[in-house]
Every structure is written in structure tokens, then in C-alpha cells.
């Protein structure tokens, strides 16, 4: 179980890093905008977490005589997910060093978007909330935790579904 989790975790981590870099260059070249880049980002996460399914299946079929309990399958999935989550958090920090204006640009984009959809008191309230959170989200530690937890939560769901599908007694 340990070697399967490490092997597929590394595959997942490498995939998320490679797809992030490819997505970054494609996104810059095509000028996808923030919505398009968000789609590319979540697609990257899902594709890299496909190794959760394949890792559990590998363990069940090749290392455990065609059997795996729900709990063990879930544990393998979570361990694989952990690798991808840490890798994505690290890549996000590296990206912030490569593009130090990203947080400010992203913030300004959302402010401009809010100004087109809200007005008056609603706008002022939302802007005050965003301003209060701005410093928190510009922290590299918080960014690492946020990105890692995003991948981990999605990975937990993928692990849960994979464990349900692949469990065999």
C-alpha cells in the first residue's frame, strides 16, 4: 500500500505541476482571461487526481489479490491526494514569485466585475469584505494552504468515489 501510494502520488504531483505550467503558457498565449484560466486550473486538478482511481485499482488488482476494503481504498486515495495537494500549493507559491502582480491584478479584476453587477450599499459592503480579506489572501502561507486545501477537498471526493467503485471483498 505504501509503495502504491507513493508511486501514484508522485505521478499525480508531477502531472499537476506539468499541466499547471502548460496551462500557464497556453493561458498567456491565448489570453483566456480569469474564467478560462479557472477552467484550465480545475481541469488540471481533476486530471492529476485521476491517479487516485488508478492507484487504488493497481493496489487492488496487482498487490492485494483483487480485493480492497472501502477504508483501505479511501486511505490510499487520500495519501495520493496529499502528494498532489502539496505540489499544487508549492507551484502556486512559485507562480507568485514569477508573477508578483497576480494578486493585485486578480483583485482589481474582481472589483471591476463587481462594479458592473452591483451598486450602492451592496457594492460598498462587498468591497469592504474583499478589502478585509485582501491582506490575508496576499500572504504566501495562506495562498499555499488555500490551494492545497482546494486540491485536497476535490481529491477527497475523488478518493471517496473511487473507493466506492473499486472496493471488493
Long-range contacts (C-beta under 8 A, 24 or more apart in sequence): 1-59, 1-63, 1-72, 1-75, 1-76, 4-55, 4-58, 4-59, 4-63, 4-76, 5-55, 5-76, 5-79, 5-80, 6-79, 6-83, 7-55, 8-51, 8-52, 8-54, 8-55, 8-58, 8-80, 9-51, 9-55, 9-79, 9-80, 9-81, 9-82, 9-83, 9-84, 10-83, 11-51, 11-55, 12-48, 12-49, 12-51, 12-52, 12-55, 12-80, 12-81, 12-83, 12-84, 12-87, 13-48, 13-83, 13-84, 13-86, 13-87, 14-87, 15-47, 15-48, 15-51, 15-84, 16-44, 16-45, 16-48, 16-84, 16-87, 16-88, 16-91, 16-151, 17-87, 17-91, 19-43, 19-44, 19-47, 19-48, 20-44, 20-88, 20-91, 20-95, 21-91, 24-95, 34-106, 34-109, 42-154, 45-84, 45-88, 45-150, 45-151, 45-154, 46-154, 46-158, 48-84, 49-80, 49-81, 49-84, 49-151, 49-154, 49-155, 49-158, 50-158, 51-80, 51-84, 52-76, 52-77, 52-80, 52-81, 52-155, 52-158, 52-159, 52-162, 53-158, 53-162, 53-165, 53-166, 55-80, 56-159, 56-162, 56-163, 56-166, 57-166, 60-166, 60-168, 66-168, 67-168, 67-169, 68-166, 68-167, 68-168, 69-167, 69-169, 70-163, 70-164, 70-167, 71-163, 73-159, 73-162, 73-163, 73-166, 73-167, 74-159, 74-160, 74-163, 76-159, 77-155, 77-156, 77-158, 77-159, 77-160, 77-162, 77-163, 78-155, 78-156, 78-159, 80-155, 80-159, 81-151, 81-152, 81-155, 81-156, 81-158, 81-159, 82-152, 82-155, 84-151, 84-155, 85-148, 85-149, 85-151, 85-152, 85-155, 86-148, 88-147, 88-148, 88-150, 88-151, 89-143, 89-144, 89-145, 89-147, 89-148, 89-151, 90-144, 92-143, 92-144, 92-147, 93-140, 93-143, 93-144, 96-140, 96-143, 103-137, 103-138, 107-134
